[in-house]
Amino acid sequence: MVKAYTQEHVYKHPWERVTSAAWRKFTDPENKRILPHILEVDTLNRKLDSEAGKFYTTRAITVHAPGPWFIRKILGQDICHCVESTVVDAKLKTMQLTTCNVSLKKFLEVEEKTVYEPHPDNPLWTLAKQRTSIKIKPFSALASMAEKVEQKCADKFLQNNVKGREVMERICKYLESEKSPGISL
């Protein structure tokens, strides 16, 4: 069984500011208390294609393993490693992030896709569209619990998404006060 959900959020900030905030979301020290599940973020590679106006980045993200504590105890692992691939298209003003776990894959598969683009009705705002899918691979002894575990994981992801939006809004307001134009390619 796969648990999937989609969300949309409107940031009342320009695309440049929101995408600048997205880069700072996990690395700003102030955010450690709001996003304590993020343990480490490392940039693996970056590539700028100046002709196409695109910037590519791959980051490794280490998080506390999702799900109920007893599942983490059974797995014997409290952390999960993820890879986030980002493509920023400066010409089209889109930023697409795809994040998936690379550890715990024989038990759990999570994929999250987020796209930031100017809002279609107000180009001074930014629309964030997110799609997350969570698939628990049933354990033979716990097969009947798989659906409940997926729901617990989905609930936790939704809670963390709300916290992430809070962080993004705080950074956007900070950038606005600095009159920072954001990242330019």
Backbone as ProteinMPNN parsed JSONL, in Angstrom:
{"seq_chain_A": "MVKAYTQEHVYKHPWERVTSAAWRKFTDPENKRILPHILEVDTLNRKLDSEAGKFYTTRAITVHAPGPWFIRKILGQDICHCVESTVVDAKLKTMQLTTCNVSLKKFLEVEEKTVYEPHPDNPLWTLAKQRTSIKIKPFSALASMAEKVEQKCADKFLQNNVKGREVMERICKYLESEKSPGISL", "coords_chain_A": {"N_chain_A": [[0.844, -1.187, 0.0], [0.461, 2.258, -0.711], [0.85, 5.423, 0.642], [-0.131, 8.525, -0.293], [0.045, 12.027, -0.748], [-0.851, 15.396, -1.602], [0.064, 18.829, -1.508], [-0.469, 22.345, -1.506], [0.957, 25.551, -1.226], [0.861, 29.031, -0.744], [3.245, 31.444, -0.88], [3.532, 34.704, 0.111], [5.516, 36.186, -1.168], [8.107, 37.158, -3.461], [9.332, 34.945, -6.067], [12.181, 34.796, -6.214], [12.978, 35.422, -3.612], [11.751, 33.394, -2.112], [12.955, 31.077, -3.163], [15.561, 31.577, -2.447], [15.291, 31.421, 0.304], [14.661, 28.716, 0.473], [17.129, 27.466, 0.033], [18.39, 28.061, 2.408], [16.916, 26.866, 4.334], [17.499, 24.395, 5.76], [20.02, 24.872, 6.746], [20.3, 27.171, 8.269], [21.161, 28.188, 11.475], [19.194, 28.992, 13.365], [17.017, 27.482, 12.739], [17.304, 24.95, 13.748], [15.965, 24.315, 16.128], [13.321, 24.298, 15.319], [13.212, 22.454, 13.277], [14.13, 19.824, 14.288], [14.464, 17.226, 13.418], [16.121, 17.185, 11.254], [19.328, 16.293, 10.796], [21.795, 16.543, 9.465], [23.185, 18.19, 6.591], [24.652, 17.935, 3.524], [26.326, 19.179, 0.699], [26.65, 17.494, -2.271], [27.178, 17.764, -5.009], [27.387, 20.404, -7.47], [26.211, 22.144, -10.296], [26.389, 24.492, -12.824], [24.647, 25.545, -15.58], [25.108, 27.89, -17.595], [24.314, 28.719, -20.123], [21.804, 27.521, -20.552], [20.592, 28.535, -18.36], [20.284, 27.162, -15.983], [20.599, 25.618, -12.793], [22.003, 22.993, -11.061], [21.826, 20.85, -8.296], [22.897, 18.479, -5.879], [22.154, 17.146, -2.787], [23.021, 15.552, 0.287], [21.011, 14.432, 2.867], [20.617, 13.897, 6.239], [18.39, 12.481, 8.463], [16.311, 12.081, 11.422], [14.987, 8.873, 11.647], [11.819, 8.303, 10.179], [8.528, 7.575, 11.504], [6.931, 5.47, 14.012], [8.385, 5.008, 17.29], [8.738, 2.324, 18.064], [9.02, 0.938, 15.687], [11.427, 1.942, 14.722], [13.021, 0.865, 16.681], [12.755, -1.886, 16.177], [13.907, -1.969, 13.631], [16.424, -1.239, 14.276], [17.696, 1.092, 13.69], [18.048, 4.528, 13.879], [18.344, 6.667, 12.276], [18.002, 8.124, 8.99], [19.115, 8.242, 5.688], [18.97, 10.54, 3.047], [18.588, 11.688, -0.362], [18.618, 14.701, -2.044], [17.692, 16.172, -4.988], [18.04, 19.018, -6.936], [16.753, 21.313, -9.286], [17.127, 24.394, -10.63], [15.57, 26.627, -12.663], [16.296, 29.457, -14.053], [15.339, 30.974, -16.174], [12.681, 30.139, -16.634], [11.769, 30.503, -14.13], [11.489, 28.436, -12.116], [11.839, 26.132, -9.478], [12.708, 22.966, -8.733], [12.561, 20.351, -6.487], [13.521, 17.108, -5.633], [13.282, 14.603, -3.367], [14.435, 11.643, -1.859], [14.593, 8.68, 0.13], [17.611, 6.878, 0.807], [18.546, 5.048, 2.521], [17.186, 2.408, 4.556], [15.518, 1.403, 2.602], [14.562, -1.183, 2.115], [12.52, -1.41, 3.846], [11.021, 0.932, 3.84], [9.918, 3.396, 1.576], [10.238, 6.642, 0.552], [9.246, 9.421, -1.299], [9.533, 12.736, -2.169], [8.365, 15.476, -3.919], [8.821, 18.79, -4.772], [7.796, 21.85, -6.125], [8.593, 25.148, -6.82], [7.202, 28.068, -8.039], [6.356, 31.15, -9.772], [3.286, 32.542, -8.661], [0.307, 31.902, -10.492], [-1.729, 33.835, -10.587], [-0.767, 36.051, -9.304], [2.155, 37.396, -9.833], [3.975, 38.349, -7.987], [3.919, 36.718, -5.877], [4.619, 33.37, -4.655], [4.022, 30.055, -5.648], [3.97, 26.982, -4.094], [4.124, 23.631, -4.79], [3.607, 20.438, -3.622], [4.256, 16.973, -3.582], [4.006, 13.965, -1.964], [4.94, 10.618, -1.441], [4.593, 7.661, 0.392], [5.707, 4.517, 1.139], [5.336, 1.668, 2.886], [7.004, -1.28, 3.263], [5.675, -4.302, 3.886], [6.45, -6.134, 6.808], [6.821, -9.534, 7.551], [5.822, -10.413, 10.082], [4.528, -8.148, 10.878], [2.67, -7.378, 9.006], [-0.041, -6.606, 9.03], [0.071, -4.198, 10.275], [1.17, -2.373, 8.576], [-0.3, -0.404, 7.116], [-1.154, 1.294, 9.176], [1.299, 2.214, 10.103], [2.217, 3.541, 7.821], [0.36, 5.645, 7.819], [1.035, 6.938, 10.235], [3.621, 7.771, 9.582], [3.004, 9.482, 7.438], [1.507, 11.42, 8.807], [3.51, 12.5, 10.436], [5.254, 13.543, 8.478], [3.57, 15.503, 7.403], [3.317, 17.204, 9.639], [5.999, 18.023, 9.86], [6.233, 19.355, 7.428], [4.628, 21.609, 7.82], [6.135, 22.89, 9.791], [8.421, 23.348, 8.259], [7.429, 25.202, 6.381], [6.96, 27.327, 8.118], [9.582, 27.981, 8.783], [10.536, 28.746, 6.244], [8.929, 31.023, 5.78], [9.852, 32.683, 7.862], [12.527, 33.068, 7.093], [12.13, 34.301, 4.608], [10.944, 36.717, 5.43], [13.068, 37.795, 6.847], [14.931, 38.077, 4.743], [13.512, 39.917, 3.224], [13.594, 42.126, 4.901], [16.262, 42.698, 4.713], [16.335, 43.525, 2.154], [17.224, 41.858, 0.211], [17.858, 40.545, -2.987], [17.841, 37.837, -3.474], [18.92, 34.665, -4.806], [20.916, 34.831, -7.645], [21.39, 33.664, -10.895]], "CA_chain_A": [[0.0, 0.0, 0.0], [1.185, 3.511, -0.776], [0.149, 6.595, 1.161], [0.326, 9.679, -1.061], [-0.724, 13.242, -0.552], [-0.346, 16.598, -2.251], [-0.209, 20.074, -0.796], [-0.057, 23.586, -2.15], [1.081, 26.663, -0.293], [1.201, 30.293, -1.388], [4.108, 32.373, -0.146], [3.274, 36.063, -0.36], [6.86, 36.719, -1.414], [8.529, 36.836, -4.833], [10.009, 33.678, -6.308], [13.611, 34.901, -5.886], [13.132, 35.398, -2.152], [11.356, 32.07, -1.625], [13.98, 30.093, -3.526], [16.72, 31.878, -1.596], [14.959, 30.855, 1.617], [14.712, 27.25, 0.373], [18.528, 27.05, 0.195], [18.787, 28.283, 3.794], [15.941, 26.196, 5.2], [18.093, 23.398, 6.649], [21.355, 25.244, 7.208], [20.247, 28.307, 9.182], [21.202, 27.674, 12.861], [17.944, 29.301, 14.066], [16.006, 26.493, 12.38], [17.577, 23.667, 14.421], [14.94, 24.017, 17.142], [12.036, 24.086, 14.643], [13.35, 21.251, 12.453], [15.141, 18.994, 14.96], [14.628, 15.934, 12.738], [17.209, 17.331, 10.273], [20.585, 16.133, 11.537], [22.953, 16.993, 8.695], [22.971, 18.449, 5.176], [25.925, 18.084, 2.819], [26.227, 19.336, -0.752], [27.46, 16.494, -2.957], [27.68, 18.376, -6.24], [26.687, 21.561, -8.022], [26.572, 22.389, -11.697], [25.708, 25.634, -13.414], [24.593, 25.579, -17.039], [24.784, 29.301, -17.8], [23.611, 28.888, -21.404], [20.402, 27.132, -20.357], [20.058, 29.253, -17.197], [19.874, 26.164, -14.992], [21.528, 25.286, -11.715], [21.708, 21.65, -10.567], [22.486, 20.549, -7.026], [22.539, 17.247, -5.179], [22.544, 17.218, -1.383], [22.726, 14.417, 1.168], [20.333, 14.909, 4.073], [20.469, 12.864, 7.265], [17.266, 12.824, 9.326], [15.835, 11.035, 12.323], [14.125, 7.963, 10.894], [10.394, 8.56, 10.419], [7.718, 6.465, 12.0], [6.839, 5.279, 15.46], [9.625, 4.605, 17.961], [8.9, 0.868, 18.125], [9.509, 0.487, 14.377], [12.866, 2.261, 14.709], [13.654, -0.106, 17.581], [12.788, -3.156, 15.441], [14.865, -1.817, 12.536], [17.757, -1.047, 14.827], [18.271, 2.276, 13.061], [17.323, 5.726, 14.282], [18.548, 7.72, 11.285], [17.729, 7.781, 7.597], [19.859, 9.074, 4.747], [18.172, 10.908, 1.878], [19.242, 12.475, -1.402], [17.765, 15.751, -2.596], [18.163, 16.693, -6.267], [17.372, 20.289, -7.193], [16.986, 21.984, -10.564], [16.605, 25.757, -10.666], [15.533, 27.161, -14.017], [16.165, 30.902, -13.887], [14.556, 31.539, -17.281], [11.264, 29.835, -16.391], [11.519, 30.766, -12.708], [11.013, 27.26, -11.397], [12.798, 25.391, -8.661], [12.117, 21.66, -8.467], [13.329, 19.511, -5.578], [13.066, 15.733, -5.487], [13.998, 14.004, -2.246], [14.047, 10.263, -1.58], [15.491, 8.009, 1.069], [18.524, 5.884, 0.24], [18.675, 3.986, 3.514], [15.907, 1.812, 4.988], [14.679, 1.157, 1.425], [13.876, -2.476, 2.109], [11.373, -1.296, 4.749], [10.27, 2.167, 3.653], [10.307, 4.24, 0.456], [9.604, 7.957, 0.592], [9.665, 10.359, -2.336], [8.872, 14.031, -2.032], [8.663, 16.399, -5.013], [8.331, 20.134, -4.509], [8.068, 22.816, -7.186], [8.322, 26.552, -6.519], [7.066, 28.859, -9.259], [5.519, 32.326, -9.527], [1.849, 32.273, -8.597], [-0.288, 32.257, -11.791], [-2.603, 35.009, -10.49], [-0.027, 37.186, -8.756], [3.571, 37.055, -10.036], [4.78, 38.783, -6.841], [3.823, 35.64, -4.901], [5.186, 32.098, -5.109], [3.211, 28.869, -5.394], [4.737, 25.759, -3.828], [3.322, 22.412, -4.957], [4.375, 19.322, -3.071], [3.647, 15.638, -3.639], [4.781, 13.011, -1.169], [4.427, 9.249, -1.399], [5.221, 6.848, 1.434], [5.348, 3.11, 0.967], [5.907, 0.763, 3.867], [7.051, -2.653, 2.765], [5.246, -5.081, 5.051], [7.265, -7.157, 7.453], [5.932, -10.696, 7.654], [5.16, -10.442, 11.393], [3.797, -6.908, 11.118], [1.997, -7.01, 7.765], [-1.317, -5.936, 9.286], [0.324, -2.863, 10.817], [1.811, -1.529, 7.563], [-1.131, 0.755, 6.799], [-1.108, 2.209, 10.326], [2.64, 2.812, 10.126], [2.229, 4.527, 6.737], [-0.404, 6.817, 8.258], [1.858, 7.63, 11.251], [4.7, 8.439, 8.836], [2.401, 10.593, 6.694], [1.179, 12.458, 9.786], [4.763, 13.14, 10.846], [5.716, 14.343, 7.346], [2.713, 16.681, 7.328], [3.734, 18.093, 10.736], [7.295, 18.601, 9.507], [6.013, 20.302, 6.327], [4.132, 22.851, 8.422], [7.307, 23.519, 10.41], [9.274, 23.82, 7.168], [6.84, 26.433, 5.838], [7.231, 28.369, 9.115], [10.985, 28.354, 8.604], [10.632, 29.475, 4.979], [8.33, 32.349, 5.981], [10.755, 33.467, 8.712], [13.686, 33.452, 6.285], [11.656, 35.279, 3.608], [10.778, 38.012, 6.107], [14.427, 38.271, 7.121], [15.495, 38.522, 3.47], [12.796, 41.132, 2.843], [14.109, 43.23, 5.72], [17.585, 43.015, 4.191], [16.125, 43.921, 0.763], [18.063, 40.967, -0.577], [17.131, 40.078, -4.166], [17.833, 36.38, -3.567], [20.004, 34.033, -5.568], [20.854, 35.103, -9.084], [22.21, 32.725, -11.665]], "C_chain_A": [[0.885, 1.244, 0.0], [0.293, 4.62, -0.238], [0.719, 7.79, 0.403], [-0.559, 10.874, -0.743], [-0.058, 14.388, -1.299], [-0.75, 17.804, -1.415], [0.188, 21.232, -1.7], [-0.003, 24.657, -1.076], [1.469, 27.9, -1.078], [2.045, 31.119, -0.429], [3.851, 33.753, -0.723], [4.595, 36.822, -0.46], [7.236, 36.355, -2.838], [9.339, 35.541, -4.893], [11.477, 33.722, -5.898], [13.841, 34.806, -4.381], [12.81, 34.013, -1.597], [12.425, 31.029, -1.956], [15.266, 30.34, -2.743], [16.499, 31.294, -0.203], [15.048, 29.33, 1.594], [16.135, 26.736, 0.558], [18.968, 27.146, 1.65], [17.961, 27.479, 4.802], [16.58, 25.236, 6.204], [19.385, 23.867, 7.299], [21.373, 26.415, 8.179], [20.19, 27.797, 10.625], [19.905, 27.914, 13.647], [16.893, 28.21, 13.835], [16.195, 25.145, 13.064], [16.489, 23.314, 15.434], [13.573, 23.737, 16.51], [12.046, 22.796, 13.832], [14.383, 20.308, 13.072], [15.363, 17.634, 14.304], [15.719, 15.99, 11.667], [18.525, 17.309, 11.034], [21.779, 16.714, 10.788], [22.57, 17.185, 7.236], [24.335, 18.705, 4.543], [25.669, 18.213, 1.325], [27.181, 18.352, -1.411], [28.017, 17.018, -4.277], [26.789, 19.532, -6.64], [27.146, 21.737, -9.46], [25.73, 23.551, -12.204], [25.8, 25.529, -14.927], [24.147, 26.999, -17.398], [24.057, 29.542, -19.124], [22.124, 28.582, -21.259], [19.76, 27.894, -19.196], [19.579, 28.305, -16.123], [21.007, 25.877, -14.013], [21.082, 23.956, -11.125], [22.483, 21.417, -9.277], [21.994, 19.209, -6.508], [23.063, 17.377, -3.756], [22.184, 15.916, -0.68], [22.131, 14.997, 2.444], [20.165, 13.72, 5.015], [19.395, 13.338, 8.236], [17.038, 11.717, 10.356], [14.877, 10.17, 11.524], [12.66, 8.256, 11.215], [9.709, 7.339, 11.008], [7.757, 6.345, 13.503], [8.138, 4.718, 16.042], [9.823, 3.097, 17.937], [9.387, 0.29, 16.79], [11.005, 0.76, 14.275], [13.63, 1.278, 15.583], [13.794, -1.467, 16.879], [13.845, -3.105, 14.341], [16.303, -1.705, 13.042], [18.46, 0.16, 14.231], [17.406, 3.475, 13.392], [17.493, 6.873, 13.288], [18.256, 7.188, 9.882], [18.5, 8.754, 6.716], [19.008, 9.289, 3.497], [19.039, 11.665, 0.886], [18.21, 13.448, -1.961], [18.42, 16.263, -3.882], [17.345, 17.933, -6.596], [17.755, 20.806, -8.572], [16.314, 23.357, -10.474], [16.695, 26.23, -12.109], [15.243, 28.657, -13.913], [15.306, 31.534, -14.973], [13.063, 31.336, -17.06], [10.82, 30.162, -14.973], [10.827, 29.567, -12.05], [12.174, 26.681, -10.595], [12.11, 24.083, -8.299], [13.07, 20.849, -7.603], [12.695, 18.131, -5.533], [13.929, 15.092, -4.408], [13.493, 12.582, -2.05], [15.061, 9.646, -0.617], [16.365, 7.008, 0.32], [18.838, 4.794, 1.253], [17.269, 3.554, 3.93], [14.99, 1.453, 3.824], [13.984, -0.208, 1.429], [12.664, -2.476, 3.041], [10.438, -0.153, 4.372], [10.811, 2.912, 2.431], [9.509, 5.529, 0.532], [10.148, 8.775, -0.566], [8.831, 11.624, -2.186], [9.324, 14.919, -3.185], [8.016, 17.736, -4.687], [8.735, 21.034, -5.67], [7.663, 24.199, -6.679], [8.278, 27.302, -7.839], [6.228, 30.098, -8.954], [4.043, 31.935, -9.542], [1.191, 32.723, -9.907], [-1.16, 33.515, -11.749], [-1.898, 36.254, -9.965], [1.467, 36.871, -8.846], [4.492, 37.541, -8.91], [4.735, 37.759, -5.705], [4.406, 34.371, -5.508], [4.265, 30.957, -4.704], [4.147, 27.675, -5.198], [3.78, 24.582, -3.935], [4.184, 21.252, -4.487], [3.566, 18.033, -3.178], [4.572, 14.691, -2.906], [4.118, 11.647, -1.255], [5.274, 8.459, -0.394], [4.746, 5.425, 1.248], [6.097, 2.301, 2.019], [5.88, -0.627, 3.253], [6.764, -3.56, 3.951], [6.285, -6.098, 5.527], [6.327, -8.345, 7.648], [5.17, -10.702, 8.978], [4.28, -9.221, 11.614], [2.992, -6.45, 9.901], [0.701, -6.238, 8.011], [-1.129, -4.509, 9.799], [0.849, -1.889, 9.768], [1.007, -0.266, 7.268], [-1.112, 1.775, 7.932], [0.24, 2.924, 10.403], [2.759, 3.852, 9.018], [1.506, 5.799, 7.161], [0.38, 7.615, 9.291], [2.984, 8.402, 10.572], [4.152, 9.654, 8.096], [2.058, 11.739, 7.639], [2.428, 13.224, 10.21], [5.315, 14.01, 9.726], [4.886, 15.617, 7.219], [3.066, 17.689, 8.424], [5.046, 18.782, 10.396], [7.173, 19.594, 8.359], [5.515, 21.642, 6.846], [5.291, 23.603, 9.067], [8.243, 24.081, 9.342], [8.75, 25.101, 6.549], [7.054, 27.598, 6.805], [8.657, 28.89, 8.958], [11.138, 29.19, 7.335], [10.068, 30.891, 5.125], [9.254, 33.237, 6.817], [11.956, 33.948, 7.901], [13.282, 34.479, 5.233], [11.504, 36.66, 4.242], [12.13, 38.622, 6.452], [15.062, 38.821, 5.843], [14.829, 39.806, 2.991], [13.329, 42.332, 3.62], [15.511, 43.647, 5.291], [17.502, 43.601, 2.79], [17.039, 43.124, -0.156], [17.285, 40.473, -1.781], [17.078, 38.564, -4.29], [19.008, 35.887, -4.37], [19.846, 34.409, -7.032], [21.813, 34.146, -9.778], [22.988, 33.44, -12.735]], "O_chain_A": [[1.935, 1.268, 0.642], [-0.872, 4.738, -0.619], [1.924, 8.038, 0.453], [-1.758, 10.734, -0.501], [1.138, 14.353, -1.588], [-1.764, 17.794, -0.717], [1.071, 21.103, -2.548], [-0.806, 24.669, -0.143], [2.307, 27.833, -1.977], [1.621, 31.446, 0.679], [3.947, 33.942, -1.936], [4.763, 37.918, 0.075], [6.749, 35.36, -3.374], [9.942, 35.111, -3.91], [11.97, 32.771, -5.291], [14.799, 34.175, -3.935], [13.51, 33.515, -0.715], [12.759, 30.193, -1.116], [15.98, 29.393, -2.416], [17.42, 30.739, 0.395], [15.462, 28.718, 2.578], [16.337, 25.688, 1.171], [19.836, 26.386, 2.08], [18.291, 27.431, 5.987], [16.232, 25.265, 7.384], [19.801, 23.304, 8.311], [22.381, 26.63, 8.852], [19.273, 27.053, 10.974], [19.558, 27.109, 14.512], [15.984, 28.039, 14.647], [15.323, 24.282, 12.966], [16.132, 22.145, 15.581], [12.756, 23.023, 17.092], [11.022, 22.123, 13.71], [15.405, 20.022, 12.448], [16.348, 16.959, 14.604], [16.193, 14.945, 11.22], [18.803, 18.208, 11.828], [22.671, 17.305, 11.396], [21.742, 16.449, 6.7], [25.077, 19.584, 4.979], [24.891, 17.451, 0.752], [28.382, 18.372, -1.142], [29.169, 16.758, -4.626], [25.633, 19.642, -6.233], [28.309, 21.511, -9.795], [24.512, 23.578, -12.028], [26.891, 25.436, -15.489], [22.951, 27.273, -17.494], [23.264, 30.478, -19.228], [21.284, 29.309, -21.789], [18.537, 27.904, -19.057], [18.6, 28.581, -15.429], [22.188, 25.892, -14.359], [19.925, 23.801, -10.735], [23.664, 21.754, -9.185], [20.828, 18.851, -6.674], [24.237, 17.672, -3.532], [21.188, 15.268, -1.0], [22.677, 15.933, 3.029], [19.638, 12.675, 4.632], [19.469, 14.446, 8.767], [17.497, 10.586, 10.196], [14.037, 10.696, 10.794], [12.298, 8.435, 12.378], [10.246, 6.232, 11.006], [8.522, 7.033, 14.179], [8.891, 4.033, 15.351], [10.954, 2.628, 17.803], [10.082, -0.725, 16.767], [11.764, -0.085, 13.8], [14.757, 0.901, 15.262], [14.835, -2.117, 16.981], [14.586, -4.066, 14.136], [17.259, -2.03, 12.337], [19.687, 0.243, 14.264], [16.188, 3.448, 13.212], [16.868, 7.924, 13.433], [18.264, 5.983, 9.631], [18.526, 9.956, 6.981], [18.41, 8.355, 2.963], [20.084, 12.212, 1.24], [17.088, 13.07, -2.301], [19.56, 16.729, -3.865], [16.116, 17.911, -6.543], [18.917, 20.749, -8.975], [15.105, 23.465, -10.271], [17.773, 26.232, -12.703], [14.101, 29.07, -13.713], [14.618, 32.523, -14.722], [12.27, 32.253, -17.272], [9.632, 30.102, -14.658], [9.73, 29.682, -11.504], [13.333, 26.746, -11.004], [11.067, 24.078, -7.646], [14.241, 20.679, -7.943], [11.477, 18.002, -5.409], [15.154, 15.047, -4.522], [12.288, 12.333, -2.07], [16.224, 10.046, -0.568], [15.94, 6.381, -0.651], [19.341, 3.731, 0.886], [16.29, 4.258, 3.679], [13.799, 1.22, 4.033], [12.93, -0.367, 0.812], [11.872, -3.418, 3.035], [9.224, -0.243, 4.554], [12.024, 3.043, 2.271], [8.279, 5.519, 0.571], [11.357, 8.821, -0.792], [7.605, 11.583, -2.09], [10.522, 15.096, -3.406], [6.829, 17.81, -4.37], [9.872, 20.987, -6.14], [6.555, 24.399, -6.182], [9.19, 27.193, -8.659], [5.47, 30.105, -7.985], [3.616, 31.1, -10.339], [1.484, 33.817, -10.389], [-1.315, 34.19, -12.767], [-2.373, 37.374, -10.157], [1.987, 36.142, -8.001], [5.668, 37.18, -8.883], [5.424, 37.911, -4.697], [4.656, 34.299, -6.711], [3.79, 30.895, -3.57], [5.006, 27.401, -6.036], [2.753, 24.54, -3.258], [5.335, 21.103, -4.898], [2.366, 18.004, -2.905], [5.767, 14.622, -3.19], [2.897, 11.529, -1.156], [6.498, 8.583, -0.349], [3.546, 5.153, 1.204], [7.328, 2.259, 2.036], [4.84, -1.087, 2.781], [7.528, -3.583, 4.916], [6.901, -6.812, 4.735], [5.135, -8.148, 7.889], [3.97, -10.977, 8.984], [3.378, -9.255, 12.451], [2.669, -5.269, 9.779], [0.387, -5.31, 7.266], [-2.061, -3.704, 9.762], [0.963, -0.694, 10.044], [1.573, 0.824, 7.181], [-1.059, 2.98, 7.684], [0.301, 4.108, 10.733], [3.329, 4.923, 9.231], [1.98, 6.904, 6.897], [0.393, 8.845, 9.235], [3.27, 9.542, 10.935], [4.755, 10.727, 8.119], [2.292, 12.903, 7.312], [2.404, 14.449, 10.327], [5.799, 15.11, 9.991], [5.431, 16.689, 6.958], [3.11, 18.892, 8.168], [5.195, 19.984, 10.615], [7.918, 20.573, 8.308], [5.935, 22.693, 6.363], [5.413, 24.817, 8.905], [8.794, 25.169, 9.508], [9.53, 25.996, 6.222], [7.301, 28.725, 6.376], [8.897, 30.097, 8.995], [11.797, 30.23, 7.353], [10.669, 31.85, 4.641], [9.417, 34.418, 6.511], [12.356, 35.107, 8.011], [14.021, 35.433, 4.992], [11.897, 37.663, 3.646], [12.309, 39.836, 6.355], [15.658, 39.897, 5.854], [15.485, 40.68, 2.424], [13.495, 43.418, 3.066], [15.908, 44.798, 5.474], [18.495, 44.122, 2.282], [17.553, 43.632, -1.152], [16.152, 40.019, -1.626], [16.341, 38.047, -5.13], [19.979, 36.613, -4.585], [18.752, 34.311, -7.588], [22.908, 33.87, -9.288], [23.734, 32.807, -13.483]]}, "name": "protein", "num_of_chains": 1, "seq": "MVKAYTQEHVYKHPWERVTSAAWRKFTDPENKRILPHILEVDTLNRKLDSEAGKFYTTRAITVHAPGPWFIRKILGQDICHCVESTVVDAKLKTMQLTTCNVSLKKFLEVEEKTVYEPHPDNPLWTLAKQRTSIKIKPFSALASMAEKVEQKCADKFLQNNVKGREVMERICKYLESEKSPGISL"}
